Amino acid sequence: MRIFLQQPPAAGESARYLKLTLEQDLLGSWWLLRESGQVGGRSQTKREVYPTQAEAVAAFEAGRDAQIKRGFRITFSEGAEAPRR
């Protein structure tokens, strides 16, 4: 699953973004990758490992929902149902 969120830019600034990616590794664990930063600027990536798919999906949805509350908008989503609001 992948989702890309973007926050409208403030005056004189670049837009901020967050990309969440959920994937399974070869040993059966689930990885949640969070990449965030400013469009055209620096970014950072964080990795979290979850033993089950249910825990990983819950973390994915919690991360998505937290950013939507902060004013981010979904611009791209792949591999999941439409976001619940």
C-alpha positions in Angstrom: 0.0 0.0 0.0 1.1 3.5 -0.7 -0.3 6.9 0.0 1.0 10.4 -0.8 -0.3 13.4 1.1 0.5 17.0 0.5 -0.1 20.1 2.5 -0.9 23.3 0.7 2.1 25.7 0.8 2.1 28.8 3.1 3.0 32.1 1.6 6.6 32.0 0.2 7.2 28.3 1.1 7.3 25.0 -0.7 4.5 22.5 -0.1 5.2 19.8 2.5 4.6 16.1 1.7 4.3 12.7 3.4 4.6 9.4 1.7 3.6 6.3 3.6 4.5 2.9 2.2 3.5 -0.5 3.7 5.3 -3.6 2.4 6.1 -7.1 3.6 9.7 -8.4 3.9 10.9 -11.9 2.9 10.7 -13.1 6.5 7.0 -12.2 7.0 7.4 -8.9 9.0 5.7 -5.7 7.8 7.6 -2.4 7.2 6.0 1.0 7.4 8.2 3.6 5.6 7.5 7.3 6.2 9.1 9.8 3.9 8.5 13.5 4.6 9.8 16.9 3.7 9.3 19.9 1.5 8.8 19.5 -2.2 12.1 20.2 -3.9 14.0 20.3 -0.6 15.4 17.9 2.0 13.5 14.9 3.2 13.8 12.2 5.8 12.8 8.6 5.9 11.8 6.5 8.9 11.3 2.8 9.0 9.1 0.9 11.5 8.8 -2.9 11.7 5.6 -4.7 12.7 5.2 -8.4 13.3 1.7 -8.7 11.9 -0.2 -7.1 9.0 -3.0 -5.9 11.3 -0.5 -3.9 13.5 1.1 -2.4 10.4 -2.2 -1.4 8.8 -3.3 0.2 12.1 -0.1 2.2 12.2 -0.5 3.1 8.5 -4.0 4.4 9.1 -3.1 6.2 12.3 -0.2 8.0 10.4 -2.5 8.9 7.6 -5.3 10.2 9.8 -2.9 12.3 11.9 -1.7 14.1 8.9 -5.2 14.7 7.5 -6.0 16.4 10.8 -3.0 18.6 10.3 -4.3 19.8 6.9 -2.6 17.4 4.5 -4.6 16.2 1.5 -4.4 12.8 -0.2 -3.0 13.3 -3.7 -2.3 9.6 -4.5 -3.3 6.2 -3.1 -2.5 2.7 -4.3 -3.3 -0.7 -3.0 -5.9 0.2 -0.4 -9.5 1.1 -0.1 -10.6 4.7 -0.3 -9.5 6.4 2.9 -12.0 6.5 5.8 -12.8 9.9 7.1 
